[in-house]
Amino acid sequence: MAALGWLTPRRRSATARSVLAGEAAAEAARKSSLQLEREREEAAAETAATEPAAPAEPEFPVVGDEEAAAFFDLDNTVMQGAAIFHFGRGLYKRKFFQRRELARFAWQQAWFRLAGVEDPEHMQDARDSALSIVQGHRVSELMSIGEEIYDEYMADRIWPGTRGLAQAHLDAGQKVWLVTAAPVETATIIARRLGLTGALGTVAESVDGVYTGKLVGEPLHGPAKAEAVRALAAAEGLDLSRCAAYSDSHNDIPMLSLVGHPYAINPDTKLRKHAKAREWRLRDYRTGRKAAKVGIPAAAGLGALAGGTAAAVALHRRRR
């Protein structure tokens, strides 16, 4: 943290929380990916069924490149709408909270779908509501409910085009990670259902398998996503200049700027302008049309930074 000395105490605190959130998310993602890999191996042993052939895009994944991976934002990139709002609907159905709270969730989701961008105040409100709702519940209980909610509200909202992009990376032998502000448990369920490697998500503190109502660091949003990708890349031995990242939001420019192959998917106005100025690739699946390719991105050449503190250590530090 010595390099942050020039910042004001408030800015240092915010940056430290982003780093903590990113490192905790990376460690949680690595642990969950191991479990997902075991589940995929067990499933493969039980059935010889294969996935349909994937589209032949993007063109750049190099088959067998173990130092390359792909990172996908979730909300409005992989899935229509925001995962946390769909999760909220499912919890309301199971009487976790009252009608007035559902109305707030519904309004936030409607705004998100109409505007196509994230509103920080809405996301903060949704986060606080979700934490208060799950406080005192067991992690295993929410994971089980999350599986049901995926089938009820999320499965039909996956963008086929983005899923095809992810499958192209998988077919090339590359790992594919979701990177989202949604709870890591919810993100992991979605990753498993889509056959992805794993997920980086917001880590909620739990003690003895029970949610405390607090976070580790801060929500995995904006700069925290970039920190998570850095930490995971360091732990996995990835070369970020050979990796790809996909997002719809200008809030994810820090993450997109880390990799050699950034993609703007269903971009908001600010991200579209930024992507065109830097000749990043564009795809828009909202109207069924594919946006024109505006150029092949140059290698970012940033490399992976040292990092990857265990989530358990992060939790321990916060409790002391």
KEVEXVEX-680554 format. One line per field, with one value per residue: residue in three letters; x, y, z of N, C-alpha, C in turn. Coordinates in pm, whole numbers, padded with zeros to 5 digits, always signed. Example, Ala and Ser with C-alpha at 12.3 -4.5 7.8 and 13.67 -1.06 7.14 Angstrom:
<nodes>
tilum [ALA SER]
n_px [+01319 +01285]
n_py [-00569 -00225]
n_pz [+00780 +00708]
ca_px [+01230 +01367]
ca_py [-00450 -00106]
ca_pz [+00780 +00714]
c_px [+01320 +01290]
c_py [-00330 +00003]
c_pz [+00780 +00787]
</nodes>
This chain:
<nodes>
tilum [MET ALA ALA LEU GLY TRP LEU THR PRO ARG ARG ARG SER ALA THR ALA ARG SER VAL LEU ALA GLY GLU ALA ALA ALA GLU ALA ALA ARG LYS SER SER LEU GLN LEU GLU ARG GLU ARG GLU GLU ALA ALA ALA GLU THR ALA ALA THR GLU PRO ALA ALA PRO ALA GLU PRO GLU PHE PRO VAL VAL GLY ASP GLU GLU ALA ALA ALA PHE PHE ASP LEU ASP ASN THR VAL MET GLN GLY ALA ALA ILE PHE HIS PHE GLY ARG GLY LEU TYR LYS ARG LYS PHE PHE GLN ARG ARG GLU LEU ALA ARG PHE ALA TRP GLN GLN ALA TRP PHE ARG LEU ALA GLY VAL GLU ASP PRO GLU HIS MET GLN ASP ALA ARG ASP SER ALA LEU SER ILE VAL GLN GLY HIS ARG VAL SER GLU LEU MET SER ILE GLY GLU GLU ILE TYR ASP GLU TYR MET ALA ASP ARG ILE TRP PRO GLY THR ARG GLY LEU ALA GLN ALA HIS LEU ASP ALA GLY GLN LYS VAL TRP LEU VAL THR ALA ALA PRO VAL GLU THR ALA THR ILE ILE ALA ARG ARG LEU GLY LEU THR GLY ALA LEU GLY THR VAL ALA GLU SER VAL ASP GLY VAL TYR THR GLY LYS LEU VAL GLY GLU PRO LEU HIS GLY PRO ALA LYS ALA GLU ALA VAL ARG ALA LEU ALA ALA ALA GLU GLY LEU ASP LEU SER ARG CYS ALA ALA TYR SER ASP SER HIS ASN ASP ILE PRO MET LEU SER LEU VAL GLY HIS PRO TYR ALA ILE ASN PRO ASP THR LYS LEU ARG LYS HIS ALA LYS ALA ARG GLU TRP ARG LEU ARG ASP TYR ARG THR GLY ARG LYS ALA ALA LYS VAL GLY ILE PRO ALA ALA ALA GLY LEU GLY ALA LEU ALA GLY GLY THR ALA ALA ALA VAL ALA LEU HIS ARG ARG ARG ARG]
n_px [+00080 +00219 +00261 +00036 +00051 +00038 -00225 -00534 -00656 -00920 -00938 -00736 -00850 -01076 -00949 -00806 -01016 -01119 -00906 -00901 -01157 -01130 -00918 -01027 -01248 -01115 -00987 -01207 -01328 -01142 -01155 -01424 -01419 -01272 -01448 -01655 -01522 -01481 -01748 -01814 -01648 -01756 -02011 -01946 -01856 -02087 -02248 -02243 -02317 -02283 -02216 -02387 -02236 -02033 -02051 -01817 -01671 -01515 -01244 -00984 -00907 -00649 -00596 -00538 -00384 -00261 -00209 -00397 -00724 -01077 -01285 -01601 -01838 -02152 -02431 -02652 -02466 -02395 -02640 -02977 -03077 -03034 -02867 -02896 -03144 -03322 -03269 -03368 -03644 -03697 -03644 -03843 -04070 -04039 -04095 -03901 -03892 -04089 -04376 -04336 -04061 -04019 -04136 -03948 -03728 -03841 -03876 -03611 -03510 -03664 -03579 -03312 -03335 -03454 -03280 -03038 -02797 -02591 -02698 -02536 -02651 -02884 -02771 -02625 -02834 -02969 -02772 -02745 -03002 -03010 -02809 -02918 -03138 -03037 -02889 -02805 -02897 -02812 -02533 -02546 -02821 -02903 -02762 -02892 -03150 -03083 -03026 -03282 -03397 -03247 -03345 -03610 -03609 -03377 -03259 -03382 -03301 -03049 -02813 -02792 -02591 -02372 -02323 -02234 -01990 -01848 -01841 -01676 -01427 -01402 -01402 -01157 -00997 -00958 -00994 -01294 -01435 -01693 -01740 -01859 -02075 -02267 -02361 -02109 -02192 -02433 -02333 -02160 -02337 -02464 -02242 -02180 -02412 -02388 -02168 -01919 -01588 -01571 -01650 -01606 -01714 -01905 -01805 -01967 -01945 -01920 -01973 -01899 -02056 -02279 -02438 -02319 -02413 -02237 -01982 -01685 -01442 -01559 -01845 -01801 -01729 -01669 -01350 -01283 -01341 -01137 -00921 -00980 -00954 -00683 -00569 -00661 -00546 -00275 -00263 -00337 -00148 -00173 -00139 -00220 -00219 -00287 -00538 -00903 -01176 -01515 -01785 -02078 -02081 -01961 -01853 -01689 -01458 -01198 -01146 -01169 -00960 -00738 -00679 -00563 -00753 -01019 -01376 -01675 -01991 -02329 -02315 -02326 -02379 -02145 -01946 -01955 -01863 -01605 -01498 -01502 -01322 -01087 -01068 -01176 -01340 -01687 -02008 -02355 -02635 -02891 -03085 -03082 -02904 -02566 -02313 -02092 -01760 -01495 -01227 -00913 -00807 -00512 -00238 -00251 -00043 +00002 +00048 +00040 -00022 +00129 -00048 -00349 -00456 -00569 -00917 -00993 -00794 -00840 -01091 -01023 -00860 -01045 -01201 -01041]
n_py [-00121 +00113 +00260 +00409 +00634 +00901 +00960 +01096 +01025 +00926 +00850 +00657 +00467 +00387 +00279 +00071 -00089 -00170 -00325 -00526 -00639 -00731 -00920 -01103 -01191 -01314 -01531 -01671 -01734 -01908 -02125 -02203 -02270 -02503 -02681 -02671 -02780 -03042 -03126 -03109 -03307 -03532 -03530 -03566 -03824 -03961 -03920 -03916 -03711 -03413 -03057 -02831 -02727 -02437 -02084 -01949 -01738 -01530 -01462 -01474 -01656 -01874 -02205 -02418 -02236 -02184 -01965 -01781 -01642 -01574 -01305 -01228 -00981 -00987 -00879 -00761 -00818 -01094 -01178 -01067 -00783 -00747 -00968 -00965 -00850 -01032 -01239 -01126 -01123 -01395 -01449 -01299 -01438 -01656 -01552 -01401 -01132 -00822 -00685 -00411 -00394 -00557 -00397 -00193 -00336 -00409 -00160 -00072 -00268 -00224 +00032 -00023 -00192 -00021 +00201 +00074 +00090 +00088 +00222 +00383 +00447 +00292 +00036 +00031 +00048 -00189 -00371 -00324 -00394 -00666 -00771 -00730 -00893 -01154 -01188 -01390 -01619 -01945 -02017 -02244 -02278 -02054 -02105 -02336 -02235 -02048 -02204 -02283 -02034 -01955 -02125 -02036 -01756 -01670 -01839 -01816 -01570 -01543 -01412 -01540 -01481 -01380 -01600 -01773 -01654 -01699 -01977 -02018 -01953 -02153 -02378 -02343 -02426 -02256 -02096 -01961 -01692 -01549 -01210 -01014 -00787 -00915 -01145 -01384 -01646 -01663 -01593 -01808 -02022 -01952 -01961 -02234 -02346 -02254 -02382 -02270 -02177 -02062 -01809 -01465 -01273 -01053 -01084 -01196 -01176 -01460 -01659 -01962 -02074 -01908 -01611 -01286 -01036 -00850 -00728 -00851 -00633 -00448 -00408 -00595 -00403 -00177 -00040 -00244 -00480 -00489 -00523 -00776 -00933 -00894 -01016 -01281 -01350 -01341 -01549 -01766 -01774 -01630 -01446 -01131 -00977 -01154 -01224 -01195 -00965 -00883 -00657 -00453 -00205 +00127 +00148 -00067 -00018 -00005 -00284 -00383 -00249 -00378 -00604 -00772 -00812 -00652 -00632 -00465 -00524 -00504 -00220 +00066 +00421 +00570 +00372 +00274 +00495 +00519 +00270 +00281 +00489 +00370 +00158 -00089 -00409 -00447 -00569 -00607 -00734 -00672 -00595 -00801 -00768 -00768 -00562 -00360 -00467 -00289 -00296 -00466 -00526 -00398 -00556 -00531 -00549 -00532 -00725 -00954 -00856 -00884 -01061 -01190 -01261 -01484 -01552 -01631 -01527 -01257 -01230 -01292 -01079 -00869 -00934 -00900]
n_pz [+00000 +00011 -00219 -00240 -00090 -00168 -00200 -00068 +00269 +00247 -00025 -00027 +00141 -00008 -00234 -00115 -00028 -00274 -00372 -00175 -00209 -00472 -00450 -00268 -00417 -00630 -00506 -00405 -00646 -00765 -00591 -00623 -00892 -00901 -00782 -00971 -01188 -01102 -01092 -01363 -01469 -01349 -01461 -01729 -01724 -01691 -01909 -02268 -02416 -02610 -02634 -02863 -03174 -03158 -03252 -03490 -03375 -03127 -03364 -03271 -03049 -02950 -02999 -02729 -02585 -02287 -02135 -02182 -02131 -02084 -01980 -01867 -01816 -01641 -01610 -01849 -02039 -02060 -01970 -01997 -01824 -01463 -01248 -00967 -00928 -01043 -00868 -00636 -00694 -00686 -00417 -00295 -00379 -00219 +00021 +00162 +00203 +00212 +00023 -00041 -00064 -00281 -00476 -00494 -00594 -00841 -00965 -00988 -01159 -01387 -01456 -01514 -01739 -01924 -01940 -01983 -01853 -01555 -01247 -00992 -00738 -00738 -00755 -00515 -00329 -00389 -00316 -00037 +00044 -00028 +00139 +00395 +00377 +00349 +00576 +00851 +00734 +00606 +00396 +00232 +00211 +00060 -00174 -00269 -00312 -00504 -00729 -00804 -00860 -01080 -01283 -01288 -01348 -01486 -01683 -01936 -02016 -02112 -02336 -02655 -02843 -02693 -02535 -02729 -02792 -02556 -02563 -02780 -02680 -02486 -02651 -02765 -02569 -02359 -02038 -01899 -01736 -01534 -01438 -01198 -01013 -00878 -00612 -00528 -00500 -00646 -00898 -00941 -00968 -01210 -01382 -01369 -01482 -01741 -01826 -01783 -01660 -01401 -01152 -01070 -00811 -00593 -00260 +00017 +00365 +00576 +00863 +00997 +00798 +00787 +00683 +00767 +00707 +00618 +00390 +00223 +00180 -00080 -00305 -00609 -00839 -01106 -01060 -00877 -01011 -01200 -01028 -00929 -01160 -01214 -00985 -01012 -01257 -01190 -01003 -01162 -01357 -01598 -01906 -01946 -02177 -02369 -02313 -02312 -02267 -02188 -02192 -02121 -02010 -01936 -01688 -01664 -01801 -01679 -01638 -01902 -02021 -01929 -02077 -02378 -02571 -02582 -02568 -02654 -02558 -02638 -02584 -02357 -02408 -02342 -02330 -02591 -02736 -02629 -02702 -02983 -03027 -02955 -03119 -03043 -03050 -03132 -03040 -03075 -02944 -02881 -03065 -03237 -03436 -03554 -03447 -03645 -03694 -03557 -03558 -03494 -03174 -03023 -02848 -02498 -02318 -02042 -01850 -01569 -01239 -00912 -00664 -00508 -00244 +00001 +00052 +00301 +00464 +00424 +00541 +00803 +00873 +00870 +01085 +01306]
ca_px [+00000 +00306 +00247 -00087 +00072 +00007 -00369 -00596 -00699 -01046 -00909 -00660 -00944 -01157 -00863 -00776 -01135 -01127 -00805 -00946 -01269 -01079 -00840 -01119 -01325 -01030 -00966 -01334 -01351 -01055 -01209 -01548 -01391 -01229 -01570 -01724 -01447 -01514 -01884 -01814 -01586 -01852 -02118 -01892 -01844 -02221 -02314 -02155 -02379 -02195 -02281 -02393 -02120 -02038 -02015 -01672 -01618 -01422 -01147 -00850 -00859 -00550 -00623 -00436 -00306 -00291 -00189 -00507 -00855 -01176 -01359 -01729 -01935 -02276 -02554 -02672 -02362 -02430 -02781 -03062 -03111 -02936 -02886 -02939 -03286 -03389 -03254 -03462 -03778 -03709 -03651 -03976 -04162 -04020 -04133 -03786 -03914 -04225 -04415 -04277 -03924 -04029 -04164 -03821 -03653 -03903 -03847 -03470 -03492 -03726 -03488 -03193 -03367 -03483 -03160 -02929 -02673 -02602 -02707 -02466 -02740 -02970 -02691 -02594 -02957 -02994 -02673 -02780 -03123 -02976 -02733 -03008 -03229 -02971 -02821 -02855 -02928 -02697 -02486 -02597 -02963 -02913 -02713 -02998 -03255 -03030 -03043 -03422 -03421 -03188 -03441 -03734 -03600 -03254 -03219 -03435 -03254 -02910 -02797 -02729 -02468 -02263 -02292 -02153 -01854 -01786 -01817 -01561 -01307 -01397 -01363 -01014 -00926 -00932 -01086 -01387 -01483 -01783 -01689 -01984 -02104 -02362 -02298 -02029 -02269 -02524 -02250 -02107 -02447 -02480 -02125 -02193 -02519 -02343 -02050 -01800 -01487 -01603 -01701 -01560 -01831 -01897 -01793 -02034 -01883 -01997 -01905 -01955 -02156 -02395 -02409 -02316 -02470 -02127 -01905 -01539 -01404 -01671 -01901 -01709 -01783 -01572 -01208 -01269 -01339 -01002 -00835 -01009 -00895 -00538 -00535 -00684 -00445 -00149 -00274 -00355 -00038 -00225 -00080 -00337 -00215 -00343 -00672 -01014 -01277 -01640 -01876 -02169 -02083 -01840 -01795 -01593 -01342 -01074 -01125 -01148 -00830 -00631 -00654 -00525 -00869 -01141 -01499 -01792 -02109 -02449 -02254 -02392 -02329 -02006 -01855 -01949 -01774 -01470 -01454 -01475 -01202 -00970 -01081 -01213 -01447 -01822 -02118 -02481 -02734 -03021 -03180 -03061 -02802 -02428 -02249 -01976 -01630 -01426 -01082 -00851 -00740 -00370 -00210 -00242 +00093 +00011 +00097 -00031 +00042 +00131 -00171 -00414 -00465 -00678 -01037 -00995 -00706 -00909 -01195 -00957 -00814 -01159 -01259 -00951]
ca_py [+00000 +00229 +00338 +00487 +00738 +01034 +00978 +01138 +00908 +00872 +00780 +00537 +00370 +00334 +00194 -00049 -00175 -00230 -00430 -00635 -00704 -00802 -01036 -01201 -01249 -01403 -01654 -01744 -01785 -02023 -02237 -02250 -02331 -02641 -02759 -02681 -02873 -03178 -03156 -03134 -03436 -03635 -03530 -03623 -03968 -04019 -03905 -03887 -03601 -03298 -02930 -02797 -02654 -02295 -01995 -01941 -01610 -01443 -01533 -01475 -01755 -01969 -02335 -02469 -02130 -02195 -01836 -01693 -01670 -01472 -01254 -01175 -00916 -01064 -00804 -00700 -00866 -01235 -01196 -00949 -00738 -00763 -01094 -00943 -00820 -01160 -01313 -01065 -01173 -01531 -01447 -01250 -01550 -01747 -01476 -01351 -00992 -00776 -00633 -00280 -00417 -00608 -00284 -00125 -00421 -00403 -00029 -00069 -00354 -00155 +00141 -00084 -00243 +00091 +00284 -00010 +00117 +00072 +00342 +00352 +00452 +00175 -00082 +00037 +00016 -00332 -00444 -00314 -00472 -00808 -00809 -00737 -01005 -01284 -01196 -01494 -01741 -02028 -02009 -02360 -02254 -01958 -02171 -02424 -02149 -01986 -02298 -02276 -01902 -01953 -02188 -01960 -01618 -01633 -01927 -01768 -01434 -01546 -01370 -01648 -01435 -01375 -01736 -01827 -01602 -01773 -02114 -02017 -01959 -02287 -02471 -02323 -02477 -02147 -02081 -01848 -01651 -01436 -01108 -00943 -00735 -01006 -01234 -01488 -01770 -01654 -01596 -01944 -02103 -01919 -02013 -02379 -02377 -02221 -02461 -02187 -02220 -02016 -01672 -01365 -01197 -00988 -01183 -01162 -01242 -01562 -01722 -02096 -02101 -01821 -01475 -01187 -00910 -00761 -00766 -00851 -00523 -00374 -00479 -00612 -00310 -00079 -00073 -00370 -00588 -00494 -00581 -00920 -00996 -00894 -01116 -01413 -01372 -01372 -01681 -01867 -01769 -01581 -01328 -01048 -00926 -01259 -01251 -01116 -00923 -00844 -00586 -00356 -00081 +00210 +00124 -00177 +00021 -00050 -00426 -00400 -00192 -00466 -00719 -00745 -00830 -00601 -00631 -00392 -00604 -00425 -00112 +00192 +00528 +00606 +00264 +00269 +00603 +00482 +00155 +00325 +00572 +00283 +00050 -00215 -00478 -00422 -00660 -00562 -00840 -00626 -00587 -00914 -00739 -00767 -00435 -00373 -00478 -00163 -00310 -00568 -00457 -00424 -00617 -00431 -00558 -00490 -00834 -00979 -00801 -00975 -01050 -01316 -01294 -01581 -01493 -01661 -01430 -01128 -01236 -01290 -00941 -00783 -00969 -00866]
ca_pz [+00000 +00018 -00341 -00233 +00009 -00219 -00201 +00057 +00347 +00193 -00151 +00007 +00197 -00117 -00316 -00037 -00031 -00407 -00379 -00088 -00275 -00589 -00410 -00209 -00526 -00708 -00431 -00403 -00781 -00787 -00515 -00685 -01024 -00878 -00760 -01099 -01273 -01055 -01133 -01507 -01493 -01310 -01560 -01854 -01705 -01689 -02039 -02382 -02490 -02631 -02663 -03006 -03225 -03127 -03362 -03513 -03333 -03198 -03445 -03217 -02951 -02997 -02939 -02639 -02521 -02145 -02070 -02223 -02072 -02118 -01865 -01912 -01729 -01644 -01632 -01981 -02130 -02076 -01937 -02001 -01691 -01356 -01175 -00831 -00927 -01064 -00743 -00544 -00726 -00636 -00271 -00259 -00399 -00105 +00142 +00235 +00234 +00192 -00108 -00069 -00107 -00418 -00564 -00518 -00686 -00974 -01022 -01025 -01275 -01501 -01494 -01573 -01872 -02013 -01958 -02032 -01779 -01411 -01167 -00867 -00622 -00744 -00723 -00373 -00258 -00407 -00237 +00104 +00065 -00036 +00258 +00510 +00356 +00366 +00705 +00938 +00657 +00574 +00258 +00159 +00183 -00051 -00295 -00315 -00366 -00624 -00839 -00845 -00918 -01214 -01374 -01295 -01397 -01555 -01794 -02064 -02040 -02156 -02475 -02732 -02909 -02597 -02495 -02838 -02777 -02445 -02606 -02871 -02595 -02427 -02757 -02789 -02453 -02265 -01926 -01914 -01605 -01517 -01346 -01173 -00880 -00815 -00514 -00592 -00502 -00761 -01019 -00959 -01020 -01352 -01453 -01380 -01576 -01876 -01857 -01776 -01564 -01267 -01144 -00976 -00769 -00463 -00153 +00141 +00479 +00646 +00976 +01017 +00696 +00803 +00641 +00874 +00662 +00580 +00272 +00228 +00091 -00134 -00421 -00721 -00937 -01153 -01035 -00804 -01111 -01256 -00926 -00924 -01279 -01191 -00884 -01068 -01361 -01123 -00942 -01265 -01452 -01726 -01970 -01975 -02314 -02455 -02263 -02365 -02169 -02252 -02105 -02181 -01931 -01925 -01556 -01675 -01882 -01615 -01667 -02045 -02057 -01883 -02163 -02517 -02659 -02519 -02648 -02604 -02590 -02605 -02505 -02330 -02495 -02308 -02369 -02738 -02781 -02588 -02781 -03120 -03027 -02937 -03217 -02982 -03120 -03084 -03073 -03016 -02961 -02832 -03175 -03324 -03538 -03506 -03478 -03732 -03629 -03581 -03561 -03410 -03064 -03003 -02719 -02392 -02266 -01903 -01766 -01444 -01120 -00798 -00584 -00480 -00103 +00026 +00109 +00444 +00529 +00420 +00643 +00934 +00899 +00900 +01215 +01417]
c_px [+00084 +00288 +00125 -00072 +00033 -00143 -00418 -00638 -00826 -01023 -00831 -00752 -01027 -01075 -00831 -00894 -01151 -01029 -00849 -01059 -01222 -01004 -00929 -01201 -01243 -01010 -01093 -01362 -01267 -01108 -01334 -01522 -01343 -01349 -01646 -01655 -01475 -01653 -01891 -01754 -01682 -01965 -02071 -01881 -01980 -02290 -02215 -02210 -02282 -02277 -02286 -02269 -02137 -02004 -01863 -01618 -01604 -01311 -01014 -00814 -00764 -00573 -00507 -00350 -00343 -00269 -00296 -00636 -00949 -01255 -01485 -01803 -02067 -02397 -02554 -02560 -02388 -02581 -02856 -03102 -03002 -02968 -02941 -03089 -03368 -03384 -03352 -03605 -03800 -03719 -03787 -04079 -04156 -04036 -04013 -03804 -04053 -04247 -04348 -04132 -03921 -04052 -04036 -03734 -03707 -03872 -03702 -03445 -03549 -03635 -03366 -03220 -03391 -03359 -03044 -02797 -02700 -02610 -02644 -02557 -02833 -02893 -02656 -02718 -02987 -02898 -02710 -02904 -03092 -02902 -02823 -03101 -03163 -02903 -02887 -02892 -02800 -02662 -02543 -02744 -02981 -02863 -02823 -03112 -03210 -03042 -03186 -03452 -03361 -03287 -03566 -03720 -03479 -03225 -03263 -03385 -03106 -02903 -02728 -02597 -02350 -02224 -02206 -02009 -01779 -01752 -01698 -01431 -01293 -01351 -01214 -00930 -00893 -01035 -01169 -01449 -01588 -01719 -01805 -01993 -02205 -02290 -02225 -02104 -02363 -02445 -02196 -02213 -02464 -02364 -02137 -02299 -02477 -02218 -01921 -01706 -01524 -01645 -01629 -01682 -01808 -01900 -01859 -01971 -01977 -01910 -01975 -02070 -02281 -02357 -02418 -02385 -02364 -02060 -01757 -01494 -01526 -01731 -01799 -01762 -01674 -01429 -01188 -01268 -01199 -00905 -00855 -00945 -00743 -00498 -00552 -00580 -00311 -00151 -00279 -00241 -00080 -00147 -00197 -00336 -00272 -00486 -00775 -01107 -01395 -01728 -01964 -02152 -01950 -01775 -01687 -01475 -01211 -01044 -01094 -01009 -00713 -00587 -00617 -00640 -00996 -01259 -01604 -01915 -02234 -02409 -02346 -02321 -02182 -01908 -01845 -01853 -01629 -01414 -01419 -01346 -01076 -00974 -01098 -01325 -01582 -01916 -02243 -02588 -02874 -03126 -03166 -02959 -02665 -02363 -02125 -01849 -01549 -01276 -01033 -00774 -00594 -00349 -00191 -00103 +00109 +00068 +00016 +00047 +00039 +00004 -00225 -00414 -00585 -00795 -01042 -00909 -00772 -01018 -01135 -00914 -00929 -01218 -01172 -00980]
c_py [+00127 +00320 +00426 +00608 +00877 +01063 +01031 +01015 +00845 +00794 +00653 +00427 +00306 +00240 +00063 -00144 -00243 -00345 -00551 -00712 -00787 -00929 -01144 -01269 -01347 -01536 -01737 -01806 -01909 -02145 -02294 -02317 -02475 -02731 -02778 -02780 -03017 -03218 -03185 -03269 -03551 -03645 -03594 -03775 -04037 -04013 -03870 -03773 -03484 -03173 -02906 -02718 -02505 -02211 -01981 -01803 -01608 -01523 -01556 -01584 -01857 -02101 -02380 -02364 -02126 -02064 -01735 -01738 -01557 -01435 -01184 -01108 -00993 -00982 -00729 -00732 -01013 -01256 -01064 -00910 -00769 -00887 -01071 -00913 -00947 -01244 -01260 -01110 -01312 -01538 -01396 -01362 -01647 -01676 -01435 -01204 -00951 -00713 -00500 -00293 -00474 -00494 -00207 -00204 -00407 -00270 -00021 -00152 -00289 -00043 +00086 -00128 -00130 +00173 +00204 +00014 +00101 +00209 +00312 +00352 +00332 +00050 -00086 -00003 -00133 -00415 -00444 -00397 -00621 -00854 -00823 -00857 -01138 -01298 -01301 -01623 -01816 -02013 -02124 -02343 -02162 -02018 -02261 -02344 -02084 -02074 -02291 -02143 -01892 -02012 -02103 -01828 -01586 -01712 -01874 -01629 -01429 -01505 -01482 -01605 -01432 -01514 -01804 -01780 -01677 -01916 -02123 -02024 -02097 -02390 -02460 -02372 -02371 -02147 -01955 -01818 -01541 -01340 -01012 -00891 -00822 -01093 -01349 -01621 -01774 -01665 -01735 -02038 -02079 -01974 -02164 -02416 -02350 -02299 -02383 -02236 -02183 -01871 -01592 -01282 -01132 -01095 -01130 -01242 -01346 -01620 -01855 -02123 -02016 -01677 -01377 -01057 -00808 -00814 -00778 -00744 -00444 -00454 -00486 -00531 -00213 -00122 -00205 -00489 -00603 -00557 -00732 -00992 -01001 -01007 -01257 -01447 -01410 -01513 -01794 -01869 -01725 -01460 -01241 -00992 -01029 -01294 -01159 -01079 -00865 -00771 -00490 -00217 -00006 +00195 +00016 -00144 -00017 -00197 -00448 -00352 -00280 -00566 -00677 -00752 -00784 -00598 -00546 -00468 -00527 -00297 +00005 +00301 +00561 +00497 +00255 +00375 +00569 +00371 +00196 +00406 +00487 +00160 -00087 -00279 -00452 -00534 -00609 -00665 -00796 -00619 -00703 -00888 -00742 -00636 -00458 -00381 -00352 -00176 -00419 -00499 -00495 -00485 -00510 -00431 -00520 -00598 -00848 -00922 -00902 -00956 -01185 -01352 -01385 -01511 -01517 -01563 -01294 -01123 -01224 -01149 -00851 -00812 -00924 -00726]
c_pz [+00000 -00102 -00338 -00142 -00038 -00218 -00067 +00135 +00291 +00065 -00124 +00058 +00087 -00205 -00245 -00038 -00166 -00421 -00296 -00152 -00394 -00551 -00350 -00317 -00607 -00636 -00426 -00539 -00808 -00713 -00581 -00819 -01010 -00857 -00890 -01191 -01232 -01099 -01283 -01540 -01458 -01412 -01691 -01844 -01713 -01826 -02148 -02465 -02498 -02658 -02814 -03047 -03201 -03249 -03372 -03481 -03183 -03266 -03374 -03118 -03014 -02924 -02852 -02571 -02373 -02070 -02109 -02157 -02114 -01993 -01914 -01798 -01743 -01686 -01765 -02080 -02163 -02060 -01946 -01860 -01591 -01272 -01035 -00823 -00952 -00937 -00639 -00569 -00671 -00485 -00224 -00271 -00281 +00029 +00227 +00274 +00187 +00054 -00141 -00116 -00248 -00516 -00595 -00613 -00828 -01042 -01070 -01150 -01400 -01550 -01566 -01716 -01971 -02044 -02014 -01964 -01630 -01344 -01032 -00745 -00620 -00703 -00575 -00291 -00268 -00323 -00090 +00135 +00068 +00089 +00380 +00499 +00387 +00501 +00794 +00867 +00625 +00426 +00175 +00123 +00063 -00182 -00353 -00378 -00496 -00746 -00894 -00915 -01058 -01315 -01394 -01370 -01486 -01682 -01930 -02100 -02080 -02303 -02554 -02796 -02814 -02550 -02602 -02831 -02668 -02487 -02701 -02792 -02532 -02529 -02791 -02671 -02349 -02152 -01946 -01778 -01617 -01418 -01319 -01031 -00808 -00712 -00582 -00597 -00622 -00891 -01047 -01014 -01170 -01433 -01472 -01484 -01721 -01916 -01854 -01666 -01422 -01270 -01038 -00940 -00635 -00353 -00026 +00255 +00539 +00757 +01004 +00922 +00705 +00766 +00758 +00836 +00625 +00453 +00306 +00128 +00050 -00249 -00535 -00840 -00978 -01129 -00964 -00900 -01170 -01156 -00917 -01041 -01265 -01097 -00939 -01174 -01299 -01066 -01045 -01367 -01591 -01775 -02015 -02117 -02412 -02414 -02330 -02252 -02244 -02152 -02184 -02122 -01930 -01787 -01560 -01765 -01813 -01643 -01814 -02087 -02015 -01988 -02305 -02614 -02589 -02617 -02579 -02652 -02546 -02531 -02475 -02411 -02468 -02350 -02520 -02791 -02750 -02675 -02924 -03128 -03019 -03027 -03150 -03063 -03052 -03127 -03004 -03048 -02920 -02942 -03272 -03433 -03475 -03547 -03563 -03651 -03662 -03573 -03470 -03299 -03053 -02865 -02614 -02328 -02121 -01813 -01640 -01328 -01006 -00717 -00553 -00333 -00080 +00090 +00259 +00522 +00534 +00527 +00782 +00971 +00938 +01036 +01332 +01469]
</nodes>
